[in-house]
Each structure stands twice: as C-alpha cells, then as structure tokens.
Amino acid sequence: MNKEGLPDRMQKIYRKMSKTLAWVWFKGGEKGGFWKGGFTASDKNENGVLIEHSKFITCRVPEWRISLSEPTNISIGPNIPNDATWKLA
C-alpha cells in the first residue's frame, strides 16, 4: 500500500488514467512558434508526456513542451533545451 491507500499496482493504473488539460508548444508559424490548447496530457514518465487531441496524432513529447496552465502570451515559448528533441514517439 502507498500513502493514498491504494495498492501499488492500482496506483500505477490510476496514474496512467489520470488526464490533465494542457497547452503544447509548436515551433514555426509567423512568429517562430505558438502555444496550442485543447490537449490532454497523461502518463508522464521518463519517456515524456503522452498528449492527445482530436485533430492531432496521439504522441509522446518532452515535458518542456507542455504547459498545464494557459500561457499569458501564446507567442512566448518555453525554455527550449539545446539539441532539443521535439517528439519522442
């Protein structure tokens, strides 16, 4: 059992099923990049965050591309790591 009172096996399943609304950073466009809302983010692990949207292919992206709150300016991006990977799977 863990601190939430769930068996470890059930906690893993709960974490996998938990989804959060998210904004995703896309490079390109007229201003060099933009935040796009309407995604759900789930299943965060060492291989990134799984993102889903009805108009995009479900994929896994690095955590730095995700914002869980609406950006104050959709044209100002995150801190992009040098030699950044944009899509993981």
NUFISE-326593 format. One record per atom (N, C-alpha, C, O): residue number from 1; atom name; z, x, y. Coordinates in Angstrom, 1 decimal. Each point is the difference from the previous one (the first is absolute). Example, Ala and Ser with C-alpha at 12.3 -4.5 7.8 and 13.67 -1.06 7.14 Angstrom:
<rs>
1, N, 7.8, 13.2, -5.7;
1, CA, 0.0, -0.9, 1.2;
1, C, 0.0, 0.9, 1.2;
1, O, 0.7, 1.0, 0.0;
2, N, -1.4, -1.4, 1.1;
2, CA, 0.0, 0.9, 1.1;
2, C, 0.8, -0.8, 1.1;
2, O, 0.1, 0.5, 1.1;
</rs>
This chain:
<rs>
1, N, 0.0, 0.8, -1.2;
1, CA, 0.0, -0.8, 1.2;
1, C, 0.0, 0.9, 1.2;
1, O, 0.6, 1.1, 0.1;
2, N, -1.3, -1.6, 1.0;
2, CA, 0.0, 0.7, 1.3;
2, C, 0.9, -0.7, 1.0;
2, O, 0.6, -1.0, -0.4;
3, N, -0.6, 1.4, 1.6;
3, CA, 0.9, -0.6, 1.0;
3, C, -0.4, -1.4, 0.4;
3, O, 0.9, -0.7, 0.5;
4, N, -2.1, 0.3, -0.8;
4, CA, -0.4, -1.4, 0.3;
4, C, 0.4, -0.9, -1.1;
4, O, -0.2, -1.3, 0.1;
5, N, 0.8, 1.8, -1.2;
5, CA, 0.4, -0.8, -1.1;
5, C, -1.1, -0.3, -1.0;
5, O, 0.2, -0.9, -0.9;
6, N, -1.4, 1.5, 1.0;
6, CA, -1.1, -0.2, -0.9;
6, C, -0.1, 1.1, -0.9;
6, O, 0.3, 1.2, 0.3;
7, N, -0.7, -1.4, -1.6;
7, CA, -0.2, 1.1, -0.9;
7, C, -1.2, 0.9, 0.6;
7, O, -0.8, -0.5, 0.7;
8, N, 0.9, 1.8, -0.9;
8, CA, -1.0, 0.9, 0.5;
8, C, -1.4, -0.5, -0.2;
8, O, -0.9, 0.1, 0.9;
9, N, 0.6, -0.6, -2.1;
9, CA, -1.3, -0.4, -0.4;
9, C, -0.5, -1.2, 0.9;
9, O, -1.1, 0.0, 0.5;
10, N, 2.0, -0.9, -0.2;
10, CA, -0.3, -1.2, 0.9;
10, C, -0.2, 0.5, 1.4;
10, O, -0.8, -0.6, 0.8;
11, N, 1.6, 1.6, -0.3;
11, CA, -0.1, 0.5, 1.4;
11, C, -1.4, 0.6, 0.2;
11, O, -0.6, -0.2, 1.0;
12, N, 0.1, 0.9, -2.0;
12, CA, -1.4, 0.6, 0.1;
12, C, -1.0, -1.1, 0.1;
12, O, -0.9, 0.1, 0.9;
13, N, 1.0, -1.2, -1.6;
13, CA, -0.9, -1.1, 0.0;
13, C, 0.1, -0.7, 1.4;
13, O, -1.0, -0.3, 0.6;
14, N, 2.2, 0.1, -0.1;
14, CA, 0.3, -0.6, 1.3;
14, C, -0.7, 0.8, 1.1;
14, O, -0.7, -0.6, 0.9;
15, N, 0.9, 1.9, -0.9;
15, CA, -0.6, 0.9, 1.0;
15, C, -1.5, -0.1, 0.0;
15, O, -0.7, 0.0, 1.0;
16, N, 0.1, -0.1, -2.2;
16, CA, -1.5, -0.1, -0.2;
16, C, -0.5, -1.3, 0.6;
16, O, -1.1, 0.0, 0.6;
17, N, 1.9, -1.1, -0.7;
17, CA, -0.5, -1.3, 0.4;
17, C, 0.3, -0.2, 1.5;
17, O, -0.7, -0.9, 0.6;
18, N, 1.6, 1.6, 0.0;
18, CA, 0.3, -0.1, 1.4;
18, C, -1.2, 0.3, 0.9;
18, O, -0.5, 1.1, -0.1;
19, N, 0.1, -2.0, 1.0;
19, CA, -1.1, 0.3, 0.9;
19, C, 0.5, -0.2, 1.4;
19, O, 0.8, -0.9, 0.3;
20, N, -1.4, 1.7, 0.6;
20, CA, 0.4, 0.0, 1.4;
20, C, -1.3, -0.1, 0.8;
20, O, -1.0, 0.7, -0.3;
21, N, 1.0, -1.5, 1.4;
21, CA, -1.1, 0.0, 0.9;
21, C, -0.2, 1.3, 0.7;
21, O, 1.1, 0.6, 0.3;
22, N, -2.3, -0.1, -0.1;
22, CA, -0.2, 1.3, 0.5;
22, C, -1.3, 0.1, 0.8;
22, O, -0.9, -0.8, -0.1;
23, N, 0.9, 1.8, 1.0;
23, CA, -1.2, 0.4, 0.7;
23, C, -0.4, 1.3, -0.5;
23, O, 0.8, 0.9, -0.4;
24, N, -2.2, -0.7, 0.3;
24, CA, -0.5, 1.3, -0.6;
24, C, -0.9, 0.6, 1.1;
24, O, -0.7, -0.6, 0.7;
25, N, 0.8, 2.0, -0.6;
25, CA, -0.8, 0.7, 0.9;
25, C, -1.3, 0.4, -0.6;
25, O, -0.1, 0.5, -1.1;
26, N, -1.0, -0.8, 1.9;
26, CA, -1.4, 0.3, -0.4;
26, C, -0.5, 1.0, 1.0;
26, O, 0.1, -0.2, 1.2;
27, N, -0.8, 1.3, -1.7;
27, CA, -0.7, 0.9, 0.9;
27, C, -1.3, -0.5, 0.4;
27, O, -0.6, -0.9, -0.7;
28, N, 0.0, 1.3, 1.8;
28, CA, -1.3, -0.4, 0.5;
28, C, 0.1, -1.1, 1.0;
28, O, 1.0, -0.1, 0.7;
29, N, -2.1, -0.5, -0.5;
29, CA, 0.0, -1.0, 1.1;
29, C, -0.3, 0.6, 1.3;
29, O, -0.2, 1.2, 0.2;
30, N, 0.1, -2.0, 0.9;
30, CA, -0.4, 0.4, 1.3;
30, C, 1.1, 1.0, 0.6;
30, O, -0.4, 0.9, 0.7;
31, N, 1.6, -1.1, -1.0;
31, CA, 1.1, 0.7, 0.6;
31, C, 0.6, 1.1, -1.0;
31, O, 1.1, 0.5, 0.3;
32, N, -1.7, -0.3, -1.4;
32, CA, 0.4, 1.0, -0.9;
32, C, 0.9, -0.5, -1.2;
32, O, 0.3, 0.7, -0.9;
33, N, 0.1, -1.9, 1.0;
33, CA, 0.9, -0.6, -1.0;
33, C, 0.7, -1.2, 0.4;
33, O, 0.0, -0.3, 1.2;
34, N, 0.5, -0.5, -2.1;
34, CA, 0.7, -1.2, 0.4;
34, C, 0.9, -0.5, -1.2;
34, O, -0.2, 0.4, -1.1;
35, N, 1.3, -1.2, 1.5;
35, CA, 0.8, -0.6, -1.0;
35, C, -0.5, -1.4, -0.3;
35, O, -0.5, -0.7, 0.9;
36, N, 0.5, 0.4, -2.2;
36, CA, -0.5, -1.3, -0.5;
36, C, 1.1, -0.7, -0.7;
36, O, 0.6, 0.6, -0.9;
37, N, -0.2, -1.8, 1.3;
37, CA, 1.1, -0.8, -0.6;
37, C, -0.5, -0.9, -1.1;
37, O, -1.2, 0.0, -0.4;
38, N, 2.1, -0.7, -0.2;
38, CA, -0.4, -1.0, -1.1;
38, C, 0.1, 0.6, -1.4;
38, O, -0.4, -0.7, -0.9;
39, N, 0.9, 1.9, 0.8;
39, CA, 0.1, 0.6, -1.4;
39, C, 1.4, -0.3, -0.6;
39, O, 0.9, -0.3, 0.8;
40, N, -0.8, 0.4, -2.1;
40, CA, 1.3, 0.0, -0.6;
40, C, 0.1, 1.4, -0.6;
40, O, -1.0, 0.5, -0.6;
41, N, 2.2, 0.1, 0.7;
41, CA, 0.2, 1.3, -0.6;
41, C, 1.1, -0.2, -1.1;
41, O, 1.0, -0.7, 0.2;
42, N, -1.2, 1.4, -1.3;
42, CA, 1.0, -0.1, -1.1;
42, C, -0.1, 1.3, -0.8;
42, O, -0.8, 0.8, 0.1;
43, N, 1.7, -0.7, -1.1;
43, CA, 0.0, 1.0, -1.0;
43, C, -0.1, 1.4, 0.6;
43, O, -0.8, 0.8, -0.4;
44, N, 1.7, -0.5, 1.4;
44, CA, 0.1, 1.3, 0.6;
44, C, 0.5, 1.0, -1.1;
44, O, 1.1, -0.2, -0.5;
45, N, -1.8, 1.3, 0.4;
45, CA, 0.5, 1.1, -0.9;
45, C, -0.6, 1.3, 0.5;
45, O, -0.6, 0.1, 1.0;
46, N, 0.8, 1.0, -1.8;
46, CA, -0.5, 1.3, 0.4;
46, C, -1.5, 0.0, 0.1;
46, O, -0.6, 0.9, 0.6;
47, N, -0.1, -1.9, -1.1;
47, CA, -1.5, -0.1, 0.1;
47, C, -0.4, -0.9, 1.1;
47, O, -1.2, -0.4, 0.0;
48, N, 2.1, 0.1, 1.0;
48, CA, -0.4, -0.8, 1.1;
48, C, 0.4, -1.4, -0.1;
48, O, 0.9, -0.4, -0.7;
49, N, -1.5, -0.4, 1.6;
49, CA, 0.3, -1.5, 0.1;
49, C, -1.2, -0.8, -0.4;
49, O, -1.1, 0.3, 0.4;
50, N, 1.3, -1.3, -1.3;
50, CA, -1.0, -0.9, -0.4;
50, C, -0.2, -1.0, 1.1;
50, O, 0.9, -0.7, 0.5;
51, N, -2.2, 0.6, 0.1;
51, CA, -0.3, -1.0, 1.0;
51, C, -1.0, -1.0, -0.5;
51, O, -0.9, 0.3, -0.8;
52, N, 1.1, -1.6, 1.3;
52, CA, -0.9, -1.1, -0.4;
52, C, -0.3, -0.8, 1.2;
52, O, 0.8, -0.2, 0.9;
53, N, -2.1, -0.3, -0.9;
53, CA, -0.5, -0.8, 1.1;
53, C, -1.2, -0.8, -0.6;
53, O, -0.7, 0.6, -0.8;
54, N, 0.6, -1.8, 1.2;
54, CA, -1.1, -0.9, -0.6;
54, C, -1.4, 0.6, 0.3;
54, O, -0.9, -0.4, -0.8;
55, N, 0.7, 1.1, 1.8;
55, CA, -1.3, 0.5, 0.4;
55, C, -0.2, 1.5, -0.3;
55, O, -1.1, 0.6, 0.4;
56, N, 2.0, 0.0, -1.1;
56, CA, -0.1, 1.5, -0.3;
56, C, 0.3, 0.2, -1.5;
56, O, 0.7, -0.9, -0.6;
57, N, -1.2, 2.0, 0.1;
57, CA, 0.4, 0.3, -1.4;
57, C, 1.4, 0.5, -0.1;
57, O, 0.4, 0.8, 0.9;
58, N, 0.3, -1.3, -1.8;
58, CA, 1.4, 0.5, -0.2;
58, C, 0.0, 1.5, -0.4;
58, O, -0.8, 0.4, -0.9;
59, N, 1.6, 0.3, 1.6;
59, CA, 0.1, 1.4, -0.3;
59, C, 1.4, 0.6, 0.4;
59, O, 0.8, -0.7, 0.5;
60, N, -0.7, 2.0, -0.8;
60, CA, 1.3, 0.7, 0.4;
60, C, -0.3, 1.0, 1.1;
60, O, -1.0, 0.7, -0.1;
61, N, 1.8, -0.7, 1.1;
61, CA, -0.2, 0.9, 1.1;
61, C, 1.3, 0.7, 0.3;
61, O, 1.1, -0.4, -0.4;
62, N, -1.2, 1.6, 1.1;
62, CA, 1.3, 0.7, 0.4;
62, C, 0.9, -0.8, 0.9;
62, O, -0.5, -0.8, 0.8;
63, N, 1.7, 1.0, -0.9;
63, CA, 1.0, -0.7, 0.8;
63, C, -0.2, 0.1, 1.5;
63, O, 0.3, -0.9, 0.7;
64, N, -0.8, 2.0, -0.2;
64, CA, -0.2, 0.2, 1.4;
64, C, -1.0, -0.9, 0.6;
64, O, 0.0, -0.2, 1.2;
65, N, -0.9, -0.5, -2.0;
65, CA, -1.0, -0.9, 0.5;
65, C, 0.6, -1.4, 0.2;
65, O, -0.7, -0.9, 0.4;
66, N, 1.9, 0.6, -0.8;
66, CA, 0.6, -1.3, 0.0;
66, C, 1.1, -0.2, 1.1;
66, O, 0.7, 1.0, 0.3;
67, N, -0.8, -2.1, 0.3;
67, CA, 1.1, -0.4, 1.0;
67, C, 0.5, -1.4, -0.5;
67, O, -0.8, -0.9, -0.2;
68, N, 2.1, 0.8, 0.1;
68, CA, 0.6, -1.3, -0.4;
68, C, 0.3, -0.9, 1.2;
68, O, 0.5, -1.1, -0.2;
69, N, -0.7, 1.6, 1.4;
69, CA, 0.1, -0.9, 1.2;
69, C, -1.3, 0.1, 0.8;
69, O, -0.7, 1.0, -0.1;
70, N, 0.5, -2.0, 0.9;
70, CA, -1.2, 0.0, 0.8;
70, C, 0.0, 1.1, 1.0;
70, O, 0.9, 0.1, 0.8;
71, N, -2.0, 0.7, -0.8;
71, CA, 0.0, 1.1, 1.0;
71, C, -0.1, -0.6, 1.4;
71, O, -0.6, -1.0, 0.3;
72, N, 1.2, 1.7, 0.7;
72, CA, 0.0, -0.4, 1.4;
72, C, -1.4, 0.1, 0.6;
72, O, -0.4, -0.7, 0.9;
73, N, -0.4, 1.7, -1.4;
73, CA, -1.4, 0.3, 0.4;
73, C, -0.8, 0.3, -1.2;
73, O, 0.3, 1.0, -0.7;
74, N, -1.2, -1.9, 0.3;
74, CA, -0.8, 0.2, -1.2;
74, C, -0.9, 1.2, 0.0;
74, O, -0.6, 0.3, -1.0;
75, N, 0.4, 0.3, 2.2;
75, CA, -0.9, 1.2, 0.1;
75, C, 0.8, 1.3, -0.2;
75, O, -0.6, 1.1, -0.1;
76, N, 1.9, -1.1, 0.1;
76, CA, 0.8, 1.2, -0.1;
76, C, 0.4, 0.1, -1.4;
76, O, 0.8, -0.8, -0.6;
77, N, -1.3, 1.9, -0.1;
77, CA, 0.3, 0.1, -1.4;
77, C, 1.3, 0.8, -0.3;
77, O, 0.7, 0.4, 0.8;
78, N, -0.5, -0.3, -2.1;
78, CA, 1.2, 0.7, -0.5;
78, C, -0.2, 1.5, 0.1;
78, O, -1.1, 0.5, 0.4;
79, N, 2.1, 0.3, -0.7;
79, CA, -0.2, 1.4, -0.1;
79, C, -0.7, 0.3, -1.3;
79, O, 0.5, -0.2, -1.1;
80, N, -1.8, 0.7, 1.2;
80, CA, -0.8, 0.3, -1.1;
80, C, 0.2, 1.4, -0.5;
80, O, -0.2, 0.9, 0.8;
81, N, 0.6, -0.7, -2.0;
81, CA, 0.3, 1.4, -0.5;
81, C, -1.3, 0.8, -0.1;
81, O, -1.1, -0.6, -0.1;
82, N, 1.2, 1.9, 0.3;
82, CA, -1.2, 0.9, -0.2;
82, C, -0.5, -0.2, -1.4;
82, O, 0.8, -0.1, -0.9;
83, N, -2.1, 0.2, 0.7;
83, CA, -0.6, -0.2, -1.3;
83, C, 0.5, -1.3, -0.7;
83, O, 0.3, 0.0, -1.2;
84, N, -0.2, -1.0, 2.0;
84, CA, 0.5, -1.3, -0.5;
84, C, -0.9, -0.6, -1.1;
84, O, -1.3, 0.1, 0.1;
85, N, 1.9, -0.8, -1.1;
85, CA, -0.7, -0.8, -0.9;
85, C, 0.0, -1.4, 0.5;
85, O, 1.1, -0.5, 0.3;
86, N, -2.2, -0.2, -0.3;
86, CA, -0.1, -1.3, 0.6;
86, C, 0.2, -1.1, -1.1;
86, O, 0.5, -1.1, 0.3;
87, N, -1.0, 1.3, -1.5;
87, CA, 0.1, -1.0, -1.0;
87, C, 0.3, 0.7, -1.3;
87, O, -0.5, 1.1, -0.3;
88, N, 1.5, -1.6, -0.4;
88, CA, 0.4, 0.6, -1.3;
88, C, -0.6, -0.5, -1.2;
88, O, -0.2, 0.8, -1.0;
89, N, -0.1, -2.1, 0.9;
89, CA, -0.6, -0.5, -1.2;
89, C, -0.7, -1.3, 0.3;
89, O, -0.6, -0.7, -0.9;
</rs>
